[in-house]
Amino acid sequence: MDIQQIHYENERCLVVDDEEHVLATIVESLQLLEFQVEGVPGGQEALNKLEDMGKYSFLITDMKMPGMDGLDLIEKARTLFPDICIIAMTGLAKNYKYTDVINAGATDFINKPFGPDELEAKIKRAILERNTKEELNRLSITDSLTGLFNQRHFYARLREEIARANRQMQRLSLILLDLDNFKHYNDSHGHLAGDDILGKTGGIIHSCIREDVDSGYRYGGDEFVVILIDADTKVARGIGKRIDSSLRKRLGVSASMGFSQFSTGMTVEEFINKADKDLYEAKEKR
């Protein structure tokens, strides 16, 4: 990911100002920069739009407005949408302390009157800071060798999915797998070749599961685990066969696999142990 790369056309902005001509000018300026942008005249209208219309990446709001003022809107928007970037704007800077606005949840503050270049600079800085934060978060949960998520993130995600499965009575399955005779492969071909196999295994696992639904993880060494959403053991075994087939065809290696389907009331440990036991039995049969 290039954190310096900025595509304004991917940014969806909501502008809030009770002065019609100011609102129209800001909306037009952002449209010329190719932002996706909409404008509303008040805080409550903005909150309704945020709740009804899905995800916005930016909220740009005036501070002094009738009804719900900007400070109140910022606090409510930040609570409901913690990832949104918020820029507060006002022609009455002396009435609002910078620290109060930032503490309410704003990303930045801009004083009226301002030109398009100044607003763009504020937005660009916010995007760069957001991208940097997202990249650092991605790196903290990713295994650098395989590109899959790491073990720490696996446990966090599994707890979330177990809570969801219990709440929604949704099916949930695990595949636990490790590469057959990997130690022998490492000893025979060297660790660099072994690392290459592990890296490519991560790519194969990722290509065999549903993007943005299922998720793959490096569990440790040559062990991997896959969380399958709304899937039973039959589905899991089908995906497992697809992974094993790809490993054999593309890398000339095979994998032993264990499967586990979640049952209401299972703990994280019980769920994983069930797959681990199944994996052990599969390896014994090799």
QUIBELMO-V425567 format. One record per run of one state. SS is the DSSP state (A for helix, B for strand, O for the rest). FROM is the first residue (numbers start at 1). TO is the last residue. If there is no record, write none. Layout:
ss=SS from=FROM to=TO
ss=SS from=FROM to=TO
This chain:
ss=O from=1 to=7
ss=A from=8 to=10
ss=O from=11 to=11
ss=B from=12 to=16
ss=O from=17 to=19
ss=A from=20 to=32
ss=O from=33 to=35
ss=B from=36 to=40
ss=O from=41 to=42
ss=A from=43 to=52
ss=O from=53 to=57
ss=B from=58 to=62
ss=O from=63 to=69
ss=A from=70 to=80
ss=O from=81 to=84
ss=B from=85 to=90
ss=O from=91 to=92
ss=A from=93 to=95
ss=O from=96 to=97
ss=A from=98 to=104
ss=O from=105 to=107
ss=B from=108 to=111
ss=O from=112 to=115
ss=A from=116 to=140
ss=O from=141 to=141
ss=B from=142 to=142
ss=O from=143 to=148
ss=B from=149 to=149
ss=O from=150 to=150
ss=A from=151 to=168
ss=O from=169 to=171
ss=B from=172 to=179
ss=O from=180 to=181
ss=A from=182 to=189
ss=O from=190 to=190
ss=A from=191 to=208
ss=O from=209 to=214
ss=B from=215 to=220
ss=O from=221 to=222
ss=B from=223 to=229
ss=O from=230 to=232
ss=A from=233 to=251
ss=O from=252 to=254
ss=B from=255 to=261
ss=O from=262 to=267
ss=A from=268 to=284
ss=O from=285 to=286
